[in-house]
């Protein structure tokens, strides 16, 4: 694993931790803001995770097929280029990011 991979993987873990802090505030908080600030923040975190996945080498991805690399990239593309479903963003925040974090942290370790 090269330095670029290491930096990207560590950033993915950091972003997943940020997502967990948002999720810890609860679903009511997430939906209550009339400006959708929590949803926009969560969307940005997921997009940034996808951007960092794009920096991970094919060798690392091939060595760790348990990480849903292509699904992460597809979600990034969907959020960046289509209308956003903030319910799906919430679901990603609470269901997917903890699993992604654990898998990526295992690679870093």
N, C-alpha and C positions, 0 to 999 in steps of 0.2 A: 504494500500500500504506500503510495507516495504522499508527499506533504499536502498536495491539493485535495486528495481524497480525505485525509485526516481533518483538514480545516472544514471541508464541506460536511463531513459526518458530525463533527462537533457542533457545527452551526445548526444542523438538523435537530440534534438533541436539545440545544439551547432553545430553539424555536418551539419544540414540543413542550418544554417546560413552561414557556410563556403561555402556550395554549392551555396547559393544565391550570395555570393560575387564573386564566379567564373562566374556564369551566368550573373551578372551585367557587366562583361567585354565584353560580346557580343559573338555572334556565330562566327563572322569573326575571332576574337581573338582566340577562342576555336579551330578552324580548321587551323589557319595559322601557328602554331608552327610545324616545320618539325620533331621535336622530340616527338610530341604529349604529351608534359608535361601537358597541361590543361586537356586532356582526361584521362591521367593516374591519375592525382589528383582527378578528378571527380569520376573515377572508384573506387579509394581508399575510398573516402568519402561514396559512396553508399555501399561498402562492410562493412565499419565500422558501418554504420547505421544498416545493417543486423546483424552484430555481437552483437550490443547492443539490438536489438529486441530479440535475443536469450536469453538474460539475464532477460527479462521481464517475470514476473510470469504469469502462466495460468489464475490466478484470475483476474489480471489486463486486460489481453487480452480478457477474456470472458466478463468483465464489459464494454469493449469499442470495440464492434464489428465494429464500423464505421472506425477504423484504419485498413488499409489493411495489417495486420501482416503477413499473409502467403505469400502475393505477395512480400512484402519486403524481406522476407527470401528466396523466390525463386529467386528473382533478385540477391541477394547476392551469392547464390549458382551458378547461371548461370555465373556471372562475375568471380567468383573464379575458376570455373572448365571448362569453355568453351571458345572458341574464342570470343573476345569482339567486339560488334558492337558499335562503339563510337558515331554513330548517335543516337542509343537508349539510350546511356549514357547521351547525351546532352538532349534528350527529357525528361528523368527522372529528370535531374537537373532542367529544367525550368518548367515542368508541374506537376510532382509528388511531389517533395520535398517541395514546398510551402504548399501544402495540408496536407502532412504528418506533417510538422512542426506545422501548426495551430491545427491539431487534438491532437498531443502529448502535445503541450503547454497547451491546455485546460485541459488535464489530470493532468499535473503538477500544474496548478493553482488551 
